[in-house]
Structures are given as C-alpha cells and as structure tokens.
Amino acid sequence: MTNIHPSSIIEGEVQLAEGVTVGPLCHLIGPITIGAGTTLISGVHMHGPCTMGENNLIYPGACIGFAPQDYSFDRETPGSGLVIGDNNTFREHASVHRATDPEHPTTLGNHNYLMEQAHVAHDVRMGNHVTMAGSAHLAGHCWVDDHSIIGGVTGIHQFCRIGRGAMAGACLSYSQDIPPFFSSNVPRAITGINRIGMRRLGMSAEEIRVVRDVFNILYRQKLSKKNAVEKLKTRNDHPLIAEYIEFIETSRRGYSPLVDKHRGSRYEPTESPD
C-alpha cells in the first residue's frame, strides 16, 4: 500500500503505485504517475505531466517537472512533460524541468544519480547510469549518453551532447560536444581519453586501443573534421568506430577541441579540407 504523510498535498490526477512513500510537506500537482517503491523523503515538489518509474529516491527540496526556464514558454501549458525511468536518485534541491517540445518529453533513463542542486533543463535526453555531481547544470536540449560523468559546478551549453562513458571535469563549462570515452579537465576542450572509466565499465584492451586510435585520428593527425570522418569510415565495421561516426555526423555544435597540457598546445579541427 502507499504511504502518504498527512501534511503533504496532492492535487489533480495523481496515480501512485503500490509501495510509494510520500513523506512530509510534499506537493504533487497532476497529471503524475509514480511507479512502485519510489520514495519522496520530504519537501519534494512535483508538477505534471510527469511519469516516473519504480524505486526512485527523491530527497528534500527537489523540484521535478516544473515549467521550462524559457521566456517564450507559457508555464500554464502542460506540453509533453517529463518521463523518468527506474532506480534514479535526486539529491537535495535537484531540479528537472518538463519539455518545450509538444511531442517529445524531457527524458531520463535508469540508475542516474543527480547530486545536490544538479539541474536538468527542458528537452534534455539522458540515458542510464549518468552521474551529475553537485551544482552541475545541463542547459536545454542537451543529450547525455550512458555512463557519462559531469563534475560539480560544471555547465553544459544548450544542444551539446556528452558521449557514452565521457567525463567532464569539475568547475568547468562546455559549448561543444564531448565524444564517447573522452575526458576533460579544462574548460571547453578535451584533454585525453577516459581510461579509468573504460576499465570500470569492463572494456577490453582492444576496445580501449580502438578509442585511442579514434582520438589520434581526430586530434593527432591534424585532419579536418570531414577527412577525419572519412578515415574513420574505412574502419566502420567495428561498433565503436560506427558509434563515433554517428556521434560526429549528428552533432549540432561540433566536438570540442584538444588542449595538450603537456605540449602546451591547442588543436581545433577545421571544417575545411586538409
């Protein structure tokens, strides 16, 4: 059975599955659907349209499903809302906003961990097993792939994509994409590959070598973006290579340049032929 504290307020169409706990001083405004085993500890605010799966844990002060921070959006418009999967954790004062797109909701997958004051803006698409550290912010329309990590107090520009297994360092900002399994600890640039992350994911030595080869093609060989992709296509029989090709060809903001701290240089691929 559900457990709803008497101090909480539930308005509109709200459907709570078996085993949902709504702690003290929560406020839910439907339409909202919450799956079995989800717990709202206390002081949680939710606004529909919002569909949340099972076994999520929401800490005090979190705000889920409110209107986008978009001057042109009428906050009274429900829109397509927000869809959240299973086994996610939203720490204190984390916030996730519903979409501006009338057909495609803001979407979070499963097993994501949003630490205190992390923010996911409207129309974001987040995969699974993503970690956002404290005060990390995703602007509207970002795309965050599985197993990526965004460091604390780091901001990601709208329409950017963070690739699978990528790592964005702390106290930084990014205005271009971070390709899969690459890492950065300087603003707006790549500094290397995420070797530790790849090992933790159980990737083989061969797969790590392929990622290193892609890194060299994109940055070390001084190729234009067009020619780098053409070179990758000669090896696109490997699923990792195909993943990089898809990532680059669908990018809306281009992938981030390289900063080589050891060599004291910066390299940004050009769009023009070599």
N, C-alpha and C positions, 0 to 999 in steps of 0.2 A: 504494500500500500504506500501511497505518497505521504510525505510528512511536511506539512505547511505550517510555519510558525504563525500564530495569530496576529503578530504585528506586521506581517507582510501584506501587500496589496496586489491583487490580481484583477486586471480589467480586460474586457473583451474576450475573444476566443483564444483560450489557453488550454492546451492539451498536455497533461503530464502523465508519463508512463509509470508503470509500477516501479517503486523504489526511488523515485525522485524526492530529494530533500530540498525544501526552500526554507532557508534559515531566517533569522530575524531581520526586519526592516528592508526586505527586498521589495522591488516594484516591477511587475511584469504587465506590459500592455500588448495584447494580442493584435494580430494572429501570431501565436507562438506554439511550437510543438517541441517538447523536450523528451528525449529518449530515456530508457530505464537506467537507473543507477547514477544519474547525474546529480551533483550536489552544488547548490548555491549556498555558500557558507553564511554570509550575511551582507546586507547593504549592497546587493547586486541589483543593477538596473538593466532591464531588457525591453526592447521595443521591436515589434514585428513589422513586416513579415520576417520571421526567423524560424528556421528549422535546425534543431540541434540534436545530435545523435546521443549515443549511450556513454555512460561512465565519464562524463566530463566533470572537471572540478573548477569551480569559479570562486575566486577569493573576494574579500570585501572591496567595495569601491569600483569593481569592474563595470563597464558600460558596454553592452552588446546590442548591436542592431539599430543604433540611432541614425538620424539623417546624416548624409554626407556633409562635409565641410566644403561646400561648393556654393558660391554666391548665386548661381543660376538655378539651383535646385530648390523647389518648394518643399519644405520639410513636412508638409501635410501629405505629400504624395507618397504612398506606400512603396511603389516601384516593385522590382523583382526581389528585393530584400537580401537576406543573408542565409547561407547554408553552411553549417558546421558539422563535421563528422564526429567520430568517436574518440574517447580517451585523450582529449585535449586538456591542457591546464592553462588557466588565465589567472595570473597572479594579481596582486593588489593594484587597482586603478588601471589595468589594461583596458584598451578600448578597440572595438571593431565596428566599422560603420557599414550600413547597407549600401546597395549599389545605386548608381545613377542610371545605368543601362536598364531599360524597361523589361528586357528579356533574359538577361544573364546576371544572376546574383553575385555578390561578393561570396567567395568560396574558400573555406579552409577544410583540409582533409582530416587525417587522423594522427594522433600521437604528436601533436605540435605543443610546444611549450613557450608561452609568452610570459616573460618575466615582468616585474613591476613597471607600470607606466608604458609598456610597449604599445604601439599604435599601429593598427592595420586600417588603412583608409578605404574608401569606396572602390568597388570594382577590382579589388585585388584577387588574384588566384593563387592560393597557397596549396602546396602538395602535402606530403606526410613527413613526420619526423623533423620538422623545421624548428630551430631554436632561435628565438629573438631575446637577447639579453635586455637588461633594464634600460628603459627610455629609448630603445631602438624604434625608428619610425619608418613605415612604408607609405609613400605617397600613393595617390590614386592610380589605378590601372597597372600596378606592378604585378609581376609574375615571379613567384618564388618556388623553385623546384625542390624535390625531396632531399632530405638530409643536409640542407644548407644551414649555415650559421651566420647570424647577423649580430655583431658585437654591440655592447652597450653604448648608448648615446650616439648611435650612427644613423644617418638619414639616407634613404634611397629615393632618388628622384622619380617623379611620375613616369610611367611607361617603361621603366627599367625592368630587366629580368636578371634574377640571381639563379645561376645554373645549379644543376644537381651536384651535391657534395661540395659546393663552393663555400668559401669563408670570407666574410667581410669583417675587418678588424674593428676595434672599439674607437669611439670618439672621432669618426670619420664621416665623409659624405661621398656619394657616388652619383654621377649623372649619366653613366653609361653601364652597359651590361657587364656582369662578371661571368665568364664562361664556366662550364661544368668543371669541378675539381680544381679550379684555380683559387688562389688566395691573395689577400691584400692586407697590408698594414700601413698603407699611406693613403691619403685622400685621392679619389678619382683615378686610381691606377692599379694595375696588377703588379705583384712583386714575386710571384712564383706559383708553384702547384701545391695543393693541399695534401702532402704525403701522409701526414698523421691521420687526417680524416679518411683517406683512402684505405689505409691499413685497418682502421677501426671498422670500416664497412666490409672488411674481408676481401678486398680486391686482390687479385693475384699480381705477382711480379710482372707478368706480361701485360696486364691491363694498366698498371702504373707506367710501364715503359711506353705504351701507346699514348697515354696522356702527356708524358714528357715529350714525345715526338710531335704531338699536335702543338704543344707550347713552343717548341723550336720553330715549327713551320710558321706559326702566327707571328712570332716576335723575333727570333734569332736570325732568320734568313732574309730579313728586310724586304719581304714581298708585300705588294699591295693586297688589300683585302680580297679583291677579285682573284688575283693569281694564287693567293694562299688557299682560297676555297677550291680552285681548280686543282691544285696539287693534292688537297685532301680527297677530292673525288676520285683520284686514281687508286685510293685505298678504302673506298667506302663500303667494301664488303665486311669490314669489321664494325660491329654495332656501336662501339664507342666513337669511331670516326663518323659514322652516319649521324650520331647524336650531335656532334659538333657542327656538322654541315647544316643540319636543321636549325640549330641554335643561331648560327650566324645569319643564315638566309632569312629567318623570320624576325630578326632583331629590328626594333623600331628606333633604337638610339645608338646602335653600333656598340662594339665591345670595347672595353676600357684599354687604354694604352699601357705599356710596360714602363715601370721605373726600376732600373737596375741599381740598387743602392751600393752594391759592391764596385760597380764600374763607374758610378756617378753619372749615369746617362739616362735618357728618357727616349722611348721609341713609340711613335704612334703610327700605325699602319695607315696608308693613304687609300683613297678610293680609286686613284688613277692607276693605269698600268705601270709596271716597273720600267 
